Amino acid sequence: MITLEQAKNLKYGDVLHSSINKNADGTCQRWRVNGKPQTWKTRPDHVRVPIKSGLRTTDQLTQAELGMVHLSNDCTNPKQGW
C-alpha cells in the first residue's frame, strides 16, 4: 500500500506492483509510471498517476486504488524480475 504523498512523489519509470492482480506464475503484476502525477490545488487529497503494463496496456492510478499497489522495493514476493 502506498500513501498519497508517495503517489504524488512518483516519477517516470518507477515500478509499482499490484497486490490484487497476480501473473500466471504467482508473481505480482508490474506497472510502470508512464508520466507525471497530476494533482489539484483545490482538491489536495486527489491524485492521478498514468501507469503502463507491457506494450499496450495503459491505465491510471487514483487515490481510490492506492491500497491495491505497493512499491517494487516493498514487495514481499521473492521471485520478481525486471
C-alpha positions in Angstrom: 0.0 0.0 0.0 1.3 3.4 -0.9 0.4 6.7 0.7 -1.0 9.8 -1.0 2.4 11.6 -0.5 4.2 8.6 -2.1 1.9 8.7 -5.1 2.4 12.4 -5.5 6.2 11.9 -5.5 6.3 9.1 -8.1 8.3 9.8 -11.2 8.5 8.5 -14.7 9.9 4.9 -14.7 9.1 4.0 -11.1 7.7 0.4 -10.8 4.6 -0.4 -8.8 3.3 -3.9 -8.0 -0.3 -4.9 -7.8 -1.2 -6.9 -4.7 -4.6 -7.8 -6.1 -3.8 -9.0 -9.6 -1.3 -11.8 -10.0 0.5 -13.1 -13.0 0.1 -16.8 -14.1 3.3 -17.7 -12.2 2.0 -16.2 -9.0 4.2 -13.0 -9.1 2.7 -9.6 -8.6 1.6 -7.7 -11.7 4.1 -4.9 -12.5 3.1 -1.4 -13.6 5.4 1.4 -14.7 4.7 5.0 -14.1 4.2 6.5 -17.6 4.1 10.2 -16.8 3.9 12.9 -14.2 1.3 12.5 -11.4 -1.5 15.1 -11.7 -2.6 17.0 -8.6 -5.0 19.8 -8.0 -4.8 22.8 -5.7 -8.5 22.8 -4.9 -8.5 19.0 -4.1 -5.3 18.3 -2.2 -6.4 14.7 -1.4 -6.7 13.7 -5.1 -4.0 12.4 -7.4 -4.0 10.7 -10.8 -0.9 8.8 -12.0 -0.6 7.4 -15.5 0.7 3.8 -15.5 1.6 1.2 -18.1 2.0 -2.6 -18.2 3.5 -4.4 -21.1 3.5 -2.9 -24.6 -0.1 -1.6 -24.9 -1.9 -1.8 -21.6 -2.3 1.7 -20.0 -4.4 2.8 -17.1 -4.4 5.4 -14.4 -4.0 5.1 -10.7 -6.2 7.3 -8.5 -6.4 7.9 -4.8 -9.1 5.2 -4.6 -6.7 2.5 -5.8 -3.7 3.4 -3.6 -4.4 0.4 -1.3 -4.1 -2.1 -4.1 -0.5 -1.3 -5.2 2.9 -1.2 -3.5 6.4 0.0 -4.5 8.6 -2.6 -6.1 11.2 -2.4 -3.3 8.5 -3.1 -0.7 7.4 -6.3 -2.4 7.3 -9.4 -0.3 7.2 -11.8 -3.3 10.8 -13.1 -3.7 10.6 -14.1 -7.4 10.3 -10.7 -9.0 12.1 -10.0 -12.3 12.6 -6.7 -14.1 
